[in-house]
Amino acid sequence: MKLGMIMPFSADSFEKAKELGLDFVEFDLNHPNYWGVNMDSILPQTGEIKAAMERTGVAVGGVGRWGSQIIAADGSIIEHELDEVKKAIDFAASVGCENYLVSCNYAPELTYYKNLTASINVLNKIVEYAKKYGITVSIVNCMMGNNYIRTPEQWKIVLDEVPGLKIKYDPSHSFVHGGDRGAYMEEGMMWGDRFGYVHIKGVIQYGDSEEVESWDRFELIKKHPELKDVLPQSFSHKSYDNPPAGLDSINWRAFFGVLYKYGFDGCCSIEPHSASWYGEKGDWGVKYTIKYIRSLMMDLNA
């Protein structure tokens, strides 16, 4: 296995990753509606990124595009967004990255069946495009941007209809599906053979998650900015937090047992994701997680 971390899109990130002893960085080139930018502002920096890789020996392990709004209200493909996805894959190929992390929005104007049909259509196009570079495409299990192909309910339909598509799995997201104990063990045992990429993010929670309501408010405020002073906007809740992995509720030892059961030997990417952990405490938390997760990793090819 390889261990890396989500980092800002910058050549400086490679120096930081090397300092931390990480194998790779992950760059998430999100849709502009979700804290991202257009790909035309990214591509000119490819040379600088490649130089940093050569200088540090740190790779790009994953390129993602969260919040991809690619399905139109009538079920057709939004061609501009498909072009953006292709540019992100082109960038990944140019820096030798083997993993592209994809999301696909749910169009509320369509029935569930028509959404699945539209998603299968566009995901086949994306997987086929990435195949020419030898890049593995994994669908994320995060709900950002109305991504809905994130539980067994959808996987059992979509993955069979999109040959080659894998799952980018983050066990912390399963707490939305399974309450304060999560659903990661069941999902891992049933679907671990389809995992293509793993996120390492801690979680503590009591009761049901408020993440669904938080994203609903976010989308509503995005459409109606006048509500921003009326509705709570924060994703931070007293009943939920994302502390460093190893200081959280997830049984990471057992989860890695699931990964080894299925021979997973890919990229594990740390995702610092808590408003409670920042500054010196946040830096300590990252180092703690690196040490802890490294203790669970073995090289299956050794």
For each residue, the residues with C-beta under 8 A, 3 or more apart:
1: 259 264 265 266 267 268 297 298 299 300
2: 23 24 59 61 266 267 268
3: 22 23 24 200 268 269 270 290 293 294 297
4: 17 22 23 24 25 26 59 61 62 267 268 269 270
5: 17 20 22 25 26 269 270 271 272 286
6: 25 26 27 28 269 270 271 272
7: 10 13 16 17 25 26 27
8: 12 13
9: 13 27 29 42 45
10: 7 13
11: 14 15 45 48 49 51 52
12: 8 15 16 52
13: 7 8 9 10 16 17 25 52
14: 11 17 18 25 49 52 53 55 56 58
15: 11 12 18 19 52 56
16: 7 12 13 19 20
17: 4 5 7 13 14 20 22 24 25 56 58
18: 14 15 21 22 56 57 58
19: 15 16
20: 5 16 17 286 287 290
21: 18 290
22: 3 4 5 17 18 25 58 290
23: 2 3 4 58 59 61
24: 2 3 4 17 58 59 60 61 62 267 269
25: 4 5 6 7 13 14 17 22 58 59 60 61
26: 4 5 6 7 60 61 62 63 64 267 269
27: 6 7 9 60 62 63 64
28: 6 36 63 64 65 66 101
29: 9 36 37 39 42 63 64 65 88 91
30: 34 35 36 64 65 66 67
31: 34 36 65 66 67 68 69 81 84 145
32: 36 37 38
33: 36 67 69 145 222
34: 30 31 66 67 144 145
35: 30
36: 28 29 30 31 32 33 65 66 67
37: 29 32 41 42
38: 32 41 42 84
39: 29 42 43 84 87 88 91
40: 43 44 87
41: 37 38 44
42: 9 29 37 38 39 45 46 87 88 91
43: 39 40 46 87 90 91
44: 40 41
45: 9 11 42 48 49
46: 42 43 49 50 91 94 95
47: 50 51
48: 11 45 51 52
49: 11 14 45 46 52 53 60 95
50: 46 47 53 54 94 95
51: 11 47 48 54 55
52: 11 12 13 14 15 48 49 55 56 58
53: 14 49 50 56 57 58 59 60 95 96
54: 50 51 57
55: 14 51 52
56: 14 15 17 18 52 53
57: 18 53 54
58: 14 17 18 22 23 24 25 52 53
59: 2 4 23 24 25 53 96 97
60: 24 25 26 27 49 53 63 92 95 96 97
61: 2 4 23 24 25 26 97 98 99 267 269
62: 4 24 26 27 97 99 100 101 168 197 267 269
63: 26 27 28 29 60 88 89 91 92 97 99 100 101
64: 26 27 28 29 30 100 101 102 140 168
65: 28 29 30 31 36 68 84 85 88 100 101 102 103
66: 28 30 31 34 36 101 103 140 142 144 145 147
67: 30 31 33 34 36 103 105 144 145 147
68: 31 65 81 84 85 102 103 104 105 145 147
69: 31 33 78 81 105 145
70: 77 78 81 82 85 104 105 122
71: 75 76 77 78 104 105 106 107 110 115 118 119 122
72: 75 76 77 78 107
73: 107 109 110
74: 109 110
75: 71 72 107 110 114 115 117 118
76: 71 72 118
77: 70 71 72 81 82 118 121 122 125
78: 69 70 71 72 81 82
79: 82 83
80: 83 84
81: 31 68 69 70 77 78 84 85
82: 70 77 78 79 85 86 122 125 126
83: 79 80 86 87
84: 31 38 39 65 68 80 81 87 88
85: 65 68 70 81 82 88 89 102 126 129
86: 82 83 89 90 129
87: 39 40 42 43 83 84 90 91
88: 29 39 42 63 65 84 85 91 92 100
89: 63 85 86 92 93 100 126 129 130 133 135
90: 43 86 87 93 94
91: 29 39 42 43 46 63 87 88 94 95
92: 60 63 88 89 95 97 98 99 100 133 135
93: 89 90 96 97 133 135
94: 46 50 90 91
95: 46 49 50 53 60 91 92
96: 53 59 60 93
97: 59 60 61 62 63 92 93 100 135
98: 61 92 134 135 136
99: 61 62 63 92 135 136 138 196 197 266 267
100: 62 63 64 65 88 89 92 97 126 130 135 136 137 138
101: 28 62 63 64 65 66 137 138 140 168 197
102: 64 65 68 85 123 126 137 138 139 140
103: 65 66 67 68 139 140 142 144 145 147
104: 68 70 71 119 122 123 139 147 148 149
105: 67 68 69 70 71 145 146 147 148
106: 71 115 146 147 148
107: 71 72 73 75 110 114 115 118
108: 146
109: 73 74
110: 71 73 74 75 107 114 115 118
111: 114 115
112: 115 116
113: 116 117
114: 75 107 110 111 117 118
115: 71 75 106 107 110 111 112 118 119 148
116: 112 113 119 120 154 157 158
117: 75 113 114 120 121
118: 71 75 76 77 107 110 114 115 121 122
119: 71 104 115 116 122 123 149 158
120: 116 117 123 124 157 158 161 162
121: 77 117 118 124 125
122: 70 71 77 82 104 118 119 125 126
123: 102 104 119 120 126 127 137 139 158 162 165
124: 120 121 127 128 161 162
125: 77 82 121 122 128 129
126: 82 85 89 100 102 122 123 129 130 137
127: 123 124 130 131 137 162 163 164 165
128: 124 125 131 132
129: 85 86 89 125 126 132
130: 89 100 126 127 133 135 136 137
131: 127 128 134 135 164
132: 128 129
133: 89 92 93 130
134: 98 131
135: 89 92 93 97 98 99 100 130 131
136: 98 99 100 130 164 166 196 197
137: 100 101 102 123 126 127 130 164 165 166 196
138: 99 100 101 102 165 166 167 168 195 196 197
139: 102 103 104 123 147 149 150 158 165 166 167 168
140: 64 66 101 102 103 144 147 150 168 170
141: 150 151 167 168 169 170 173 174
142: 66 103 147 150 170 173
143: 146 147 148 150 173 176 211 212 215
144: 34 66 67 103 140 147 215
145: 31 33 34 66 67 68 69 103 105
146: 105 106 108 143 215 219
147: 66 67 68 103 104 105 106 139 140 142 143 144 150
148: 104 105 106 115 143 154
149: 104 119 139 154 155 158
150: 139 140 141 142 143 147 154 173
151: 141 154 155 177 187
152: 155 156 187 190 191
153: 156 157
154: 116 148 149 150 151 157 158
155: 149 151 152 158 159 167 191 194
156: 152 153 159 160
157: 116 120 153 154 160 161
158: 116 119 120 123 139 149 154 155 161 162 165
159: 155 156 162 165 167 194
160: 156 157
161: 120 124 157 158
162: 120 123 124 127 158 159 165
163: 127
164: 127 131 136 137
165: 123 127 137 138 139 158 159 162
166: 136 137 138 139 194 195 196 197
167: 138 139 141 155 159 191 194 195 196
168: 62 64 101 138 139 140 141 195 196 197 198 199
169: 141 187 188 191 195 197 198 199
170: 140 141 142 173 174 198 199 201 271
171: 174 182 184 188 201 203 250 255
172: 175 182 199 201 202 203 242 248 250 273
173: 141 142 143 150 170 176 177
174: 141 170 171 177 178 182 183 184 187
175: 172 178 179 180 181 182 183 203 205 209 240 249
176: 143 173 209 211 212
177: 151 173 174 182 183 187
178: 174 175 181 182 183 184 186
179: 175 182 205 207 208 209
180: 175 205 206 207 208 249
181: 175 178 249
182: 171 172 174 175 177 178 179 185 203 249 250
183: 174 175 177 178 186 187
184: 171 174 178 187 188 250 255
185: 182 188 189 251 254 255 258
186: 178 183 189 190
187: 151 152 169 174 177 183 184 190 191
188: 169 171 184 185 191 192 195 255 258 259
189: 185 186 192 258 261
190: 152 186 187
191: 152 155 167 169 187 188 194 195
192: 188 189 195 258 259 261 262 264
193: 262
194: 155 159 166 167 191
195: 138 166 167 168 169 188 191 192 198 259 262 264 266
196: 99 136 137 138 166 167 168 266
197: 62 99 101 136 138 166 168 169 266 267 269
198: 168 169 170 195 259 264 266 267 268 269
199: 168 169 170 172 268 269 270 271
200: 3 245 252 268 269 270 271 289 293
201: 170 171 172 242 245 270 271 272 273
202: 172 242 243 244 245 246 247 248 249 250 274 289
203: 171 172 175 182 240 241 242 243 248 249 250
204: 240 241 242 243 248 249
205: 175 179 180 209 239 240 241 249
206: 180 239
207: 179 180 239
208: 179 180
209: 175 176 179 205 212 240
210: 213 214 237 239 240
211: 143 176 214 215 235 240
212: 143 176 209 215 216
213: 210 216 217
214: 210 211 217 218 234 235 237
215: 143 144 146 211 212 218 219
216: 212 213 219 220
217: 213 214 220 221 231 232 233
218: 214 215 221 222 233 235
219: 146 215 216 222 223
220: 216 217 223 224 227 231
221: 217 218 224 225 227 228 231 233
222: 33 218 219 225
223: 219 220
224: 220 221 227
225: 221 222 228
226: 229 230
227: 220 221 224 230 231
228: 221 225 231 233
229: 226
230: 226 227
231: 217 220 221 227 228
232: 217
233: 217 218 221 228
234: 214 237
235: 211 214 218 275
236: 240 241 275 276
237: 210 214 234 240 241
238:
239: 205 206 207 210
240: 175 203 204 205 209 210 211 236 237
241: 203 204 205 236 237 274 276
242: 172 201 202 203 204 248 273 274 277
243: 202 203 204 247 248 274 276 277 285
244: 202 247 248 272 277 285 286 288 289
245: 200 201 202 248 250 252 270 289 292 293
246: 202 252 288 289 292 293
247: 202 243 244 285 288
248: 172 202 203 204 242 243 244 245
249: 175 180 181 182 202 203 204 205
250: 171 172 182 184 202 203 245 255
251: 185 254 255
252: 200 245 246 255 256 292 293 296
253: 256 257 296
254: 185 251 257 258
255: 171 184 185 188 250 251 252 258 259
256: 252 253 259 260 296 297
257: 253 254 260 261
258: 185 188 189 192 254 255 261 262
259: 1 188 192 195 198 255 256 262 264
260: 256 257 263 264 298 300
261: 189 192 257 258
262: 192 193 195 258 259
263: 260 300
264: 1 192 195 198 259 260
265: 1 299 300 301
266: 1 2 99 195 196 197 198
267: 1 2 4 24 26 61 62 99 197 198
268: 1 2 3 4 198 199 200 293 297
269: 3 4 5 6 24 26 61 62 197 198 199 200
270: 3 4 5 6 199 200 201 245 286 289 290 293
271: 5 6 170 199 200 201
272: 5 6 201 244 277 282 285 286
273: 172 201 242
274: 202 241 242 243 277 278 282
275: 235 236 278
276: 236 241 243
277: 242 243 244 272 274 281 282 285
278: 274 275 281 282
279: 282 283
280: 283 284
281: 277 278 284 285
282: 272 274 277 278 279 285 286
283: 279 280 286 287
284: 280 281 287 288
285: 243 244 247 272 277 281 282 288 289
286: 5 20 244 270 272 282 283 289 290
287: 20 283 284 290 291
288: 244 246 247 284 285 291 292
289: 200 202 244 245 246 270 285 286 292 293
290: 3 20 21 22 270 286 287 293 294
291: 287 288 294 295
292: 245 246 252 288 289 295 296
293: 3 200 245 246 252 268 270 289 290 296 297
294: 3 290 291 297
295: 291 292
296: 252 253 256 292 293
297: 1 3 256 268 293 294
298: 1 260 302
299: 1 265 302
300: 1 260 263 265
301: 265
302: 298 299
